[in-house]
Amino acid sequence: MAEIGKVVLDKGWLAARSTDIELTGVQLTTTNPPSGPDSTWMEAVVPGTVLATLVKNKVVPDPFYGLGNEAIIDIADSGREHYTFWFFTTFECNLLNNQHIDLNFRAINYSAEVYLNGHKKILPKGMFRRHSIDVTSILLHDRPNLLAVLVHPPDHPGRIPPQGGQGGDHEIGKDVAAQYVEGWDWIAPIRDRNTGIWDKVSISVTGPVKIVDPHLVSSFFDNYKRVYLHTTIELVNKSAIVAECLLNIQVATEVEGNTCLVEHLQTQNLSLPAGAHVHYTFSEIFFYKPKLWWPNGMGKQYLYNVEITIEVRGFGESDLWSQPFGFRKIENHIDSATGGRLFKVNGEPIFIRGGNWILSDGLLRLSKKRYQADIKFHADMNFNMIRCWGGGLAERPDFYHYCDMYGILVWQEFWITGDVDGRGDPISNPDGPVDHDLFLLCARDTIKLLRNHPSLALWVGGNEQVPPEDVNSALKTYLKLHPYFENLNSDDISKRELFPVLKDPSQYLDGTRVYVQGSLWDGFADGKGDFTDGPYEIQNPEDFFKEDYYEYGFNPEVGSVGMPVAATIRATMPPEGWDIPLFIKLPDGYVQEAANPIWEYHKYIPYSKPEKKVHDQILLYGTPKDLDDFCLKAQLVNYIQYRALLEGWTSRMWSKYTGVLIWKTQNPWTGLRGQFYDHLHDQTAGFYGCRCAAEPIHVQLNLATYYIEVVNTTSGELSNVAIEASVWNLEGMCPYYEVSEKLTVPSKRTVPIFEMKYPKSKNAKPVYFLLLKLYNISDYGILSRNLYWLHLPGGDYKLLEPYRNKEVPLKITSQALIRGSTCEVQVRVVNTSKKPDSRSLLDKNILTKSSRTGDCDTTLLEPVPSANEKKQEMSLFQKIQRNFAKERSSLKVTAIGGTEYGVAFFLHFSVHDSKKDKKEGEDTRILPVHYSDNYFSLVPGEEMSITISFEILPGVNPHVTLHGWNYQGGHTVL
């Protein structure tokens, strides 16, 4: 008997080019199946793309390495048949009488023919739609079932013009597919246009009745004391007789370990006629003061588990469905004070600081593990929103699951871009895809797929463009708000009393989220669709704070540089790609960078902008000697650039701005622009500049006025706090020290406190460090810490070059704790240099309880697996446990000698595998790694505690290394 539930088919797949196979699909799934990898068939990447499979088997070069993409034939030159591929696998399943089995494809690109045991089914076109085929009648019970899928590329793959451009020749816009695949100014073209089975394939076993697409909605009354859960489901009776059913809905919370507390259980009897497909709405379920789901930085992400089961008389349990669900109320409107779109969650305004997202990997090698790292990185940066850009994907449920867990709001766009759908060079087709009905079918299916996630905040018609008129009108109809959600400013009981005469909100396709027709409309940029987002290049840091920097209330795209660390350049490019740019001095005194061809191919953004009067920000530190020097100085610039960007926006929180989204947070390939971590998952210093600037409670220096400001984005007033400001020169002296009076900072405000006057003093040094600390007066607990390195107006940082030779002593205490396959390292770093003039009581940096409350135990919030999945996961868990017993390492103390006193500058950790058989030039980094902070500096006598966590695999021997501006060569601390 097959167990009720779903089994994912993600192993054992083979692939072959269709032109290399002379057999038919019927023959492949009856008399002539492939027996394994051979000269024609290769191991396939499923989920993934044809190109991902070819790269895995080394049939083509890695398109993300160097100029490897140039050696791969483009579909425009090869023809679509070159990237038309067979995918083949087998599975076993034995059904009982009255059991049914569906074969499910959560997404393919672009169309496919499915053969199972000699029977053919057609999967129609469209990249963003699910397919489910009832294969009960053709299933083999006594031997493996043979499955072959012939996948065809998009109908209009287009051609890449010589000049490249945004979306190539824009032909891909005629299909309902991802548009970035023809190349953009941040990515090279994807040669197969992402052809493949790019999301999960599964089989699902049910009894006579199947549950389809439940919809969960919550409504709130009496200031969140009374909350109602509304639920509508679709039920399909697959049998030829009436099904007498018992329908159950259960809402539970996990209180400890694997112990669940069932808060609500509702049952209902119903009869389903033979072959019926009906919608059923449960009676609403009442909750008194439930725990709410909050975005990152505002509170915890409480998730309840909603489970729906159906039992059929004479059969037993027929189907089950479960979903983590968060109670939260999201509203947004155009703010009258700023003109920007203002978001509220659970009645609290939220200042949006986040980023634009394309997708995790350009070859669609998507996985839970990679998604979790991606989304946790965004939470670690203290971001609260991700915009899923319209030229990318309708993101996957796994992406949304981790956004639910880590509190990241999601702005989801449909598949329209200005460059491909009506604008661009050459001017593109304004009528969108050829098949509008297909676009709308994919849109409806996407809404059903994602609507239950609390992180989903907004639907948007397209990027820098609105959909064609008929499509836009249909989307407005599909996403029409339920009357309760049209005006959420009132919690009147009269609203509650309307429910008996209104359609239940769960009966809407969504009904709860606002639809905005385009990313530059209705509260975003100028609100009228003009190109008023950006800019996208290096800026003078002080400009972000100026009144005339950006005119509108919410900027959906502002970008800048994104050079990774040197180790990433060496890992992703051959030696000829290690040459740093030439610095060409122009007649007006500005410098223009000339990068090597490989950097240009990988879309490098220079660190100078002569036409915008921006001097080369790397040269402010002196001319770099080599790749390592260039990349380290780039990290200094990255940190300053992105901290200033977010601090500049936050400086005018609510008075001028309601939010900003950075273009972009990461690259789906090895690009050299607009990223806070690279494709290998190593963070740039800009990551930590953002993390600092986007703290919910923050102290900062306004770089335009030199006033010290306190930012309070929380819902509570800050009282009994003070600011300590200290300046440290390169000799290690503290010539300026000031402590504010006792402060009170209102909720949701940025308040200037006092001017930092050191630059105006008579003996001010050309380069200096400024350390700001906001602390509780009662216990000296640090609420925010922020260190700047600054130069006097008109100056530069070149005095930091000889500072690299300054030997400042450090003491590092470290200890590792291994839990299963996760290693957590606690490190305490102390600057032990002499303190010539210390008046501070805050050296120990005792942090108050983190104001970012988004961290959560991931083990408590994973989706409930089926019995088969539990067996597979337990087997893996047992293997890991055998290899990694829980253990705590002994305490290790490392002293880095030095006789001078001063600031230990720009310290950063990395984790490596200490392999004995290391090859020359091999990248030994362990990635990803999560650091509680990195690229930090310590003034004399100051100490800092850092937590480092990462996964270790069998056979890997990790060690932790500390580098710094004046700690060259690296020091192993564990």
N, C-alpha and C positions, 0 to 999 in steps of 0.2 A: 504494500500500500504506500502510495506517495503521501508525504506529509503536506497538510494545507500550508500554503505560503509560497514564497518566492525564492528561487535559486538563480544567482547571477552566473552567466556563462562568460567568464573572463580568462579562462585558461585553455590551452591546447588548440588554439586557432592556427590555421595555416593560411597562406595567401599566395596567389600567383597572378601574373598578368594575363588578362583574358585572351590576348592574341597568342599566348604560349600554350593555351589549353585547347585541344581539338575536341574534347568531350563536351557533351551537353550537360545542363544542370541535372537532368533526369539520370544520366549515366553516372555523374559524380555522386549522386545520392542513392544509387541502387547497386549497380554492378561494378563500377570502377572508381571507388573513392580513393583519394590519396592516402597513403599509409604513413606518411611522415615527411619531414624535410628532405628534399632531393634537389636535383639540378633545376627543377621548375618551381616546386613548392618551397616556401620559406616560412619560418615562424612569424606569425602576425602580431601586430600590436592592436588589441581590441580591449577597451576602447582606444581609438587612435585613428590615424589616417594612413593612406597609402604611402605617403612620403615618410611617415614615422616608421612604417614597416621596412621600407627600403634602407633607411638610415640604420635601423637596428641590425640589419643583415649585411651592412657595409656594401650594398649594391651601388649606392651613390655616396658621395662625401657628405659629411655633416654640414648642412646648410648654415648652421650657426657658427661654424669655425672659420675664421679668416674669410677668404673669398670662395669657400666651398660651394656656396649657393650658385655662383656663376658657372660651375661645372655641371650643374643639373639642368637638363633640358626643360624649358618651360612648356606648359600645356598648349600655349598658342602656337608653338613650333612643332610639337610632337603630334598634336591632334588629341582629341578626348580619349580615343581608344587606348593610348599609351598609359593612361592612368585609370582605365577601367579594369577593376581587379575582382577576382574571385576570392572569397573568404570561406573557409571550411572548418567545421568542428563537429564533434559528436557529443551526445548526452544520453543518459539513461533515465527512464521514468516508467514506473509501473502503476497504472491507475486501477482503482476499484470501480465497480459499477456506480454510476451517478457522479463520478469525479470528472472534472473537466480540466484541460490544460490550455493555457495561452502562451504563445511565443511573442515576446515583447521586445521591441527596439525603441529605446527612449529617444534616439535621434540617429539619422544617417544623413550623409551628404553625397549625392543629392537625390537620387532615386535608386531603386534596387529591384531585382528579381530574387525571390526567395524560393529555394527548393528544399523540401523536407521529405525524405524517403520517396523521392520520385514525383512528388506533387509540387506544382508551381503556384506561387502567390506573388502578386505585384505590390511593391511598396511605392506609393505615388510620390511625387516630387515635393521638395520642401525640406530645408535644413532644420527647421525649428518646429517639428511636430512629432508626436509619439505614434507608434504603430503597434497594434495588438491583433494577433491572428489566432483564432481558435483552431488548434491543430489536434483536438481530441480524436477525431475520426481517422487521422492518418498516423497516429503514434504507434510505434512498435513497442511491445511490452516485453519481449523475450530476448532482445538484443539491442545494441546501441542504435540510436536514431542518428541519421546522417543529415547534416544541415549544410547547405551551400548557399552563399549570398553573392550575387553579382552586383557590384556597386558601380554606378555611373557618376561621372563628375557633373558639376553644374552645367546647365544647357548653354550658358553664355560666359565662358571663362575669361573672355577678353584677351587683349594683347597689351603688353607693356610698351608704351611709347619710349623713344630714345631718351627723352628728358625725365623719364620716371613720372613723378607726380602723385597726387592724392587719388588713390583708387585707379591707377593705370588709365586705360581708355574708358573706364566707367561702365563697361558692358556687364560686369558682374551685378550691377544694380537692377538688371532685368530679371534676375532670379531672386528668390527669397532665401538669401544666404548671407554669410559674413562678408563684408565689403573690404576689409583690410587686406584680403589675400592678394589683391593686385598691387600691393605696395603702398606705402605712405611716406611722409617725411620722417618717420621714426622706425620703419621696417622695410626690408627688401621683400620683393614678391614671393609668395608661397607657391612653388612650382606646380603642385597638384591641385591648388585652390581648396585644400582641406578635404579632398575626396576621401570618404571612408565611413566606417561604422564608428562614429566619434563619441557615442555615449553608451550606456550600459545595455547589454543584451541579457535577457532573463527568461526563464519559464516560470509561470505561476500556476499553481494547482488550487482549484476550488472545488466545492461541492456543487449542488444544483444552482445555488444563487451566489452571485458575485457582487462585491462592493466596488463602486466606481466613483472616484473624484469627490470625496467628502469636502464640504466647505464649512469652515469654522469661523465664527464672527463673535466678538464680544461687544456688549453695550454697557455703559456706565451711568450710574445715577447716585445722587446724594454724596457728591464729592468722593466718588470711588468706593463708597461703603457698600453699595449694592451693585452687583455686576451679574450680567446674564450671558451665558454661553448659548449661542444659536448654532444649530447644526442641520445641514441638509446633505443628503447623500443620494447617489443614483444606485439602483438595484437592478440587476439583470437576472432573470430566471432563465437559465439555459436548458432547463428540462422541458419535457413535453406534457407535464402535468402541473396542476396547481401546487405551489409550495406553501405549506403552512410554516410560518417563520416566527422565531423569537429574536428580536433585535435588541442588542445591548450596547449602551455607551457608558464608558467608565472614565473618570478623570482622577488621576492619582499624582502624588508627589513622592519623590524619593527622599526619604528622611535620613538614612544612614546606610552606607554600603549598598547592598542589593535589596534593602527593605523598602517597600512601597507603602504609602498610606493612601488608601482609596478614599477620596473626599466625596465623590458622587458616583452613584450607579443608577442608571435608568433602563428599564426594560419595556418592550412593547411587542405585542402580538400583531401580526399582519399576514394577509394572504396575498400571494403573488400569482396571477394567472400564468398559464404556460406561455413561455416565450416573451414575457412582459419585460419592458425596460421603463422603470418608473423613477420619479423623484420622491423622496420621502423626507419630511421635515420633522425632527424630534421636537418634543416639548422643550422649551428653553429651560436651562439648568441655572439655578440661582446660587450665587456665591456671596458670602458676607466677608468683606475686607480681604479679598485674595491678595497674594503677593504679586506685585506688578513687575513687568519686564521694563527695564530702563536701557537707554543707550549708554554706550561707553562714556564714563566720566560723570554720569548722573545717578547711578545706583546699580544694583545687582540685576543680572539677567535671569530672573526666575522663569523656569519652564515647567509646565505641567505636562504629563503624558496623557494624551487622549487616545483611548483605544475603543474601536467599534468592532463588534463581532456579530455574526448572524448564524443562528442555528436553524436547521430545517428538520421538521418532524420526520422521523424514520431514517435520518442520515446522521445527524449530529452537527458539529461545527462545520459550516460551509465556507466561510471566509472570515478574514480578520484584517484590520487596518489600524495602524497606530502612527501618531505624529506628536513630537514635542510642540507645545503651544504656549505662547506667552500672552498674558492679559496686558494690553496696552492700548492707549488711544493716541492716534497720530492725527494731527490737523496741520494745515498750512494755508497761508493766505498772503496777499501782497500787503506789505507793511506800509502804512500811510506815511510814516516818518522818513523812511529811507528809499521806498520804491522797490526794495528787495523782497524776495519771498521769505517769509518767516515761518519756521517750523516750530511746532509745539508737540511735546510728548507728555502724556498724562497731565496736561494743563500747564506744563512748565515750558517756557521758551528755551530753545536750544540754539546756541550760536554754532553754525555749521563750520567745521574745519575738517576737511577730508581731501580725497583725491579721485582722479579719474582712473579708470580701470579698463583695459582692453580685454585681456584674458590671461590665464596662468601660463599657457605654453602655446606657441604658434603652430605646433604640430599636433595640438589637441591631445597630448599625453597627460590627461587629467586624472587626478587621483585624490582620494580623501586626505592622504598624507601631505600632498603638496598644497591642497586648498587650506588645510589647517595652518600650515606654516605661513602661507600668504595672508590669511585673515588675522592671525595672531600678530603678525608684523604690523598690520594697520592699527590694531588695538594697542600694541606696544608704543606706537607713535602718538597715542592719545587722540587718534582720529575718531570721528563719530559718523562719517558718511563715506560711501563709495558710490561713484557714478559709473554704471555700466554703459559705456559709450556705444552709440548706435551703429557704428561700423564693426562692432565685435559680436558678442554672443548674447542671446538670452541665457543668462548664467544658469548653471546646473543646481539641482537641489542640494548637492553636497556643499557648494559655495554658500548657499543661503543658510544651510545648517550651521556652518561655523560663524556666519554673520549673526545668527540668532544667539549663539553661544557667547560671542565676544562683544555683542552690543553695537554692531556696525549697521547703521541705517543704509538702505540701498535705494538708489535712484535707478530704475531700470528703463532703458530706452528700447524702442522697437527699431527695425533694421532699415533706417533711413539716414543718409548723411547729406549735408549740403553739397559736398564735392561730387558725389556720385548721382545725386537725385535732384539736379536742377541748377547747380552752380558749377564751380570748378573750372579747370582749364585742360582741354576744351570744355565749353559749356555742355553739361550733361543733360540727360533726359529728365524733364521735370515730372513725368508721369509715374515715376517709381517702377516697381516690378511690372512685367508684362501681365501677370495674372494677379489681379487685385483680390479675387476671391481666395486664392491660395494664401496670399499675405494675411488676410483676415482669419482664415482657418488656423494658420500658425499662431496668430495673435491670441485667438480664443483658447487654443490648447496651451499656450505658454501661461496665460492668466490662470487657468485651472491648475497647472503644474506648480505654480509658485505662490498662490494667493494665501496659503495658510501660514506663511512665515512672518513672524512679528517684525523681522528686520526690514521687510519690503515696505518702503515708505511712499513711493511716488512712481507713477507711470508717465513716460514722456514719449511723444510721437517720433522724434528723431533728433539727430545732432545737427544743429545749425540749419535746420530745414524742417518744415512741416510735411506730413504725408500728403499725397494727392487728396483733393477735396473729398472724393467719395470715401476714401480710406479713413481720412481724418474724421469725417462725419460718423462713420460706422464705429470707430474707436470711442468717440464721445458717447455714443449710444451704449456700447458694450460696458463702458466704465462709468456710466451714470451713477451718481451717488444715491444711496438710499436716503429718504428724507431725514432720518435721524442724523446722518453724517453730513448733511448739507450745511448745517449750522451747529457746530459743536460748542458754541460758547455758552449754551444753556444746558443745565442738568435738570431742568424742570420735571416735576412729576407728571405734568401734562404731556410731556414727550413720551413718557413711559406708558401713559394711558392710551396713546395713539396706537401702540403696537398691535392690539387686537384687531384694528381695522386696516393696518398697513400690511403689506407683504413682508414676511420675515426677511431680515437682511441677509441671511444665509442663502436665500433663494436667488439673489443677484449673482451675476457672473463674478463680480467683486463687490462693488457697492460701498466700499469703505475708504478707498484711496483716490486722491485727486489725480486727474489726467491733465497734463500740460502738453500742448500741441508741439512744442519744440524747445530746444535747450536755450534759445535766445529770446524767448517769448514770456510774457506774463510773470514778471518778477525776477527774471534772470537776464543779466546784462542790461541792455537798454529796454528790454521788454517788448521790442517791436520787430525783432528778427534781423537787425543790422549786425554786421560783424563787429561786435563790441566786447568780445572776450579777449584773452591774451593779456600781456605779451608773452612770448615764449623763449626769451633769451636772457643772458646775464644782465643783472641790474646793479646799479649802485645801491648798496644796502640801505642807506639813509632815505632813498627815494620812496621806499615802501611806506614810510611814515608821513609823507607830505600830503597836504590837503588835496592837491591836484593830481595825485598819482592815478587813481581810478575813480571814475565818475559815478558808477552805479552801485546799487545796494548789494547785489549778489553776483560774484564773478564765477561762472561755471568752469572756466579754464584759464589758469595763469601758470606759466611754466618757466623752466630755466635749465641749468646745466645738470649733468648727472654722471660724471666720470667715476668709474668704479676703482677699486684698489688695484695695485700693480699685479697681484697674484691672479686676478681675474683676467687681465689683459694677456698674461702669459699662458693662461689655461685655455683661452679662446682664440688665440691668434698665433701664427707662426712668427719667428724672430723678426721678419721684416715689418711686422705690425707692432713692434715694440719701440719704434722710433717716435720720439715726441715731436710735437709741432715745431715748425720754424716760426720765429717771431719777427715779423717784418715791420719795421718802423715806418710810419707814413709821414708825409710832410707836415701834417698838423700836430705831430707828436704822439698820436695814438698808435697802437700796435695792432696789426692784423695777424691772426694765426693761420698757418698753412699746414694742415694735417696730412699724414701719409694716406695713400689710397685706401688702405684697409679701414682706417678710422673713418674716412669719408663714406665708405660703403656701409659702415655700421652707424652712420647718421650722427657723427660727433657734432656737438654744439660747442663753439669756441668760448673761452672765458674772457673775451673782449668783444666790444661792440662799438667800433669807432663812430659809426653814424648816429649812435645814441649817446655819444660822449661818455662811454664807459671804458675806462682804462683796463688793460688786462689784469684781472684780479689775481692771477697766479704770479705775475711778475712783481706784484706788490711785495712778495716775499723774496725776491731775487730770482735770477734766471735759473731754472731747474737744470741739473747736471745730466740726469738720466731718467728712465721710466719711473723708478722708485721715488725719486725726488719730485718729479712732476705729479705723480698720483697722490703723494702725501700732501703736497701743497694744494692740490685740487680738493682734498678732503677738508682742509682748513677753509677754503672758499665755500665748499658745499655746506658746511656747518653754518657759517655766517649768513650765506645767501638765504637759506630756507628758514633759519630762525628769524631773520629779519622780515621775511615775507609774512610769516604767520603773526609775528608780534606787531607788524605794521597794521595788518587787518584787525587784530584784536584790540589795538590801541583805540580804534573807533567802533568798537562793538556797540551795536544798537543805535549809536548816534549817526553813523554813516553807512554801516554795513550790517547785513544779517548773516553773511556766510561767504566762504571761498572754497573752491575745489582746485587743487593743484594738478596741473597737467605735466606728468602723470606720476603715479606712485611706483610703477615698475614697468619692465619691458617683457613682452612674451618671447623675446629672443635676446641675443647678445648685443643689444643696442647701447649707444654711448650718449644718451640724452634722457632727460626727464625721468629720473628713477631714484628711489631711496634704497633699493636693494637690487642686485643684478640677477640675471637669469639663473645663476648658480646658487642664489639665496644668500649672498654675503651683503651685509649692509654697508652703505656709504655713511660718511659722517653726517650728511644731510638728514639721514634717518633720525639721528640723535639731536640734531638741531630742531627738528620738528617735535620730537618727544618733549624736549625742554619747553618750547614755545607754546605747545598746546596743552600744557597742564591745566586742569580745571581751576586751580588756584596758582597764581604765577606772579613773580616779580620780574620786571623788565626795565630796560633803558630805552627810552624813545630816542632813536639815533638822529632825529631831526632837531629836537628841542633839548636833549640831554636831561630831560626830567625822568625821574624814576617813577614808574607806575606800578600799581597793584591791580591785577586782574582777578575778579571773582566771578566765575561762570556758574557757581553752584546756586542752589535755591535758598541757602542760608546766609545770613549776615556774618561777616568776619569781624570779630571784636577782640579786644585785648591782644592785639598783635603789633609788631614793630618791624622796621627794616634796619638791617646792618649793611652799610656800604663801606668797602675798604678797597683802596688802590694799592697795588704792589708793582714796584718797578723791576727792571731786569737785574738790579743788584740785590733783590730780595728784601728791600726796605718797604715799609708801609707809610708813605708820606701823607696819606689822606684817609681819615676814618670818621664816619658819621653814623649815628644811630638816631632814628626818627623818634618822635614822641609816640605815645600809645595811639594806635589807629583803630578806626572802625570803618569797614568797607562794605557798602550795601551789596545785596545780592544782585547778580547779573550786571555788574558795573566794572568799568575800567576807570581808575582814579589816579590822576597825577599827584604825587606826594611832595617831592622837593627836587630842586635842580642839583645835579651832580656837577660841582664847579671846579673839579680838579683841572680840566683843560685850560681854565682861565687863570690858574694860579701862576705866580711869577716863575717858579722853577719846575714847571711841568715837564716831564720827560717825553721824548718823541713817541715812544712805544711803552705801553703799560697794560696791566691787567686790572680789571674791575670785578670784584666779587660782591654780588648782592645776595642777601639772605632775608627772607620773610619768616618770622618765627613767632611762636606763642610766648608771650611774656611770662606766663605762669610757670612753664617748665622748660623753656628754651628749645622746645621741639621745632624742627625745621619744617615749614610748610612748602617752601620753594627755595631753590638755590640756583643761581645763574651766574656763570663766569664769562666775561667778555675779554678779548684782547683787542686793544684799540690803539690808534695812532692819532696824533694831533691833526687838525684840519689841514688838508693839502699834503699830508705826509704819506708814509708807507710803512711796511712791516719789515724792512730789510735788516733792521737791527736784531730781528729774531734769528737770522742766519748764524751769526757767531754764538748766539745763545744755545745753539745745539750742543756746544762743547761744554756747557756748564754742568758740572757733576753734582746733582742734588740727590742726597741719600733717600732711599725708600725702605720701608719694612713691609713685607707682604706676608700675611697669614692666610693659608688656604686649607680647605677640607672638602672632600668629595663624598656625596651620598649617592649610592646606586640603588634605584628601585626598578626592578625588571630590566628593561632595555634603556631606561632613562638615567642619565647622570646629571646630578645637580652639584655645582661647585659653589661654595661660599668663599668669597675672597674679601679680605680687609686690607686696604692699602693705606699706609701712613707716610706722609712726608715728614721725615724725622729731622729735617734741617733746622738749624737754630732759628728761633723767632726773636728778632732783635727788638720788636716793638709790638707785642701782642696785647691787645685789649679785648679780644673777642672771647666770648663765653661759648661760642658755637663751633669750635674746631671739630668736635666729634661727629657733627652732622647727624644728630639723632633725629631721624625722620619721624614725623607723626604718621599715624595710620594712613596708608595711601589714599589719596583723594580719588584715584582712578579705581573704581570698584568693579571693573569689568572682568577681572581674572576669575576664573571658575575652574572647578575640577572637571576636566573633559570626560572622565569616566562616568560621571553622573548623568550626562546629557546626550549620550550617543543614542541614535535611533534603536528601538527595540528590534533585535535580529530575530529571524525565523529560527526554528529548531535546527535546520541544516546549517545556517550561518553560525549558530552558537557552537555546534560541534567543530566547525572549521576554525573558529576563533579560539576555542579552548585548546585545540591541538597546538596552534601557534603559540598561545600563551604558555603552555606547558614546556614547549621547546625553549622559549626565551627564559623561563624560570630556571631551567636546568643550566643554562649558560651564565645567568646573572643572578646570583643570590643577593638578597638585600644586604648591603654592607656599607659601613662608613669608614672612610680611609682615616689614617692617623693625621693629626694636625701637622702641617708643614709650614715652616717659617723660612722665608727667603729675604736676605738683606742685600740690597744693591748699594754698594759703597759710594761715597762722595763726601767731600769736605766743604762744599759750598752751600750757601742757603739761597733759596729762591723758589719759584713756582715750578712744580713738576708738571710739564706742559703737554697736553694733548696725548694722554695715556690711552692706550687701547689694547684690548685683549684679542687673541685669536686662539682657536683650538685646532690641533693637528694630530694626525696619526703618526706615531713615532715608529715607522716601518724600518725594519733592519735591511730589507732589500729595496730600498728606495732608489728609483731611477733618477738620473740627472734631469733636473727641471720638472720633476713630477709634482703635481699639485697635491699636497698632503692635507689640505684643510678638511676638517669635518664640518659639513654644512647640512641643514641650517643650524645656527646656534642662536639662542635667545639670551640677550644680556639685559639686565635691569638698567644698565647704563654703560656707555662706552664713549670713547673720544672725550674724556673728561680731564680736568686739571685740578691740582691740589696746591694751595698756598702753604707756606711754611707752617708746620705743626698740625695741618689739617688731615683728617682721615675720612675714608669713604668705604662703605660696604657694597659689594657688587655680587649679584647672583647670576650664575652662568648655567644654562641648561641645554642639553642636547641628547640626541639618541646615539647609542653606540651599538654597533653590530658585532657579531662574533668575529674574533680574530683581530679586532681593532684595539690598539693601545693608545688612548688619547693623552695628550699633554697640553697644558695651557701655557701660552706665551704672552708676555707683556712687552709691548713696544711703546715708544713715546718720542716726542720731538727731541728731547735731550736724553733719550735712552735707545740709541740706535743699535741694531743688530739683534735685539730681542733677548728676553730673559725668561727662561722656563721657571714657572712658579708652582707647577704641579705636574 
